[in-house]
Amino acid sequence: MVDQRNSFFQFRPFDEEIEYKFHSAGFDTNEYFRTLKNEIVRFGLTQVDTLDELLHSIDKKLTDEPYQNYMNHPIRVTMSYVSLISEPTIQDVLFGLSHNVIELQIQDGLNISSENLKKIQTISIDRNREKDKVYRKEFYDQIEFYSPELLLFKALDKLDNTLSWVFLDLEQYHIDVVIDEVCPRLRKYNEKVSSYLEKLVYYTIDEKNKKKFRLKYDK
């Protein structure tokens, strides 16, 4: 059985991080959320029980089968973000947990601060225009202009998704976004994450690595 506490991203070798990401998708969301709350206390955060209402409100809106345990992804990205920024706050955690609500079109009725809503709007891409290179550049420029921290969050979001790429057949677009838009911008502020993410992309699209994991997990 995989230890939930150890499953959060920690810059380990790619195979290990991919394994932890794979297993985390099957964790009970409520248990994983409790693990997150226990972990963020280490960063001096208090009032962690105030997070319950938001998570449960989002979870109740995601009742369809494809969204089973969906919140495990925001939980993972939030933990990565909190561990890498200086002086994280409860609002940072609330932002991380709710970062996809606009993309999922479930933001109505959720108690989200105006600042966090603005951040969510900034990182929510227009899916009808995402393959337009001019729009895409402007989109990522806007994130960087908002703050290096928001760009870091977007990169960590991409990183968590990239850990699953060994199981997916991707359009080149998804690879280009990370290599051309995310990593070069982030390199100015966080070389460690940028370098790890860039190398992870090439590792996860390598056919030998994809075959290895697909055979292991019959995917």
Disulfide bonds with the S-S distance in Angstrom:
none
